[in-house]
């Protein structure tokens, strides 16, 4: 998968979660963010925003989460003293469960698939083409340790 195909896939994910039902709506990915923002505004009126804490240790997933929050006008933050892996946001629970989180999971899975493909290709071409797992041995060897 190349970057252009990944970007198109992410746009289709957004269109899917925006509720696009026809081919024309799915093709109009630019309107997807607008429809999701409208859904969020409606959700805020019926379902007050709650403070959510996301613990995201994967730096790529954390970046995607923050970008998606900002895309929909939700300001991510962190309380003083919280770990850098913590992302806080005020978001309506129903919107989170029905729209935001499923979209984030789909985006994150697509990004990981892309990063894995690129990593495997680069390692194979630049370092070594043998991508097999290490052999399994029956007895643990005496290990030497090197402290850094």
Secondary structure, 3 states (H helix, E strand, C coil): CCHHHHHHHHHHHHHHHCCCCCHHHHHCHHHHHHHHHHHHHHHHHHCCEEEEEEECCCHHHHHHHHHHHHHCCCCCECCCCCCCCEEEEEEEHHHHHHHHHHHHHHHHHHHHHHHHHHHHHHHHHHCCCCCCCCCCCCCCCCCCCCCC
